């Protein structure tokens, strides 16, 4: 496994768990 793969998986998990809020640190409380 390399960083890109882990990053992709992590993003997918985060997106499923918390949605856009955690998927992207653009804005949120």
C-alpha positions as CSV (number, residue, x, y, z in Angstrom):
1,X,0.0,0.0,0.0
2,X,1.2,3.5,-0.7
3,X,0.2,6.9,0.5
4,X,-2.2,7.6,-2.4
5,X,-4.1,4.4,-1.7
6,X,-4.3,5.0,2.0
7,X,-5.4,8.6,1.4
8,X,-8.1,7.4,-1.0
9,X,-9.4,4.8,1.5
10,X,-9.3,7.3,4.4
11,X,-11.2,9.8,2.5
12,X,-13.9,7.3,1.5
13,X,-14.2,6.2,5.1
14,X,-14.4,9.8,6.4
15,X,-16.9,10.7,3.7
16,X,-19.1,7.8,4.8
17,X,-18.8,8.5,8.5
18,X,-19.2,12.2,8.6
19,X,-20.0,13.4,5.1
20,X,-18.5,16.5,3.5
21,X,-17.8,18.1,6.9
22,X,-14.7,15.9,7.4
23,X,-14.1,14.8,3.8
24,X,-12.9,18.3,3.1
25,X,-11.6,20.8,5.6
26,X,-13.0,23.8,3.7
27,X,-15.5,25.0,6.3
28,X,-17.3,23.7,9.3
29,X,-17.7,24.2,13.0
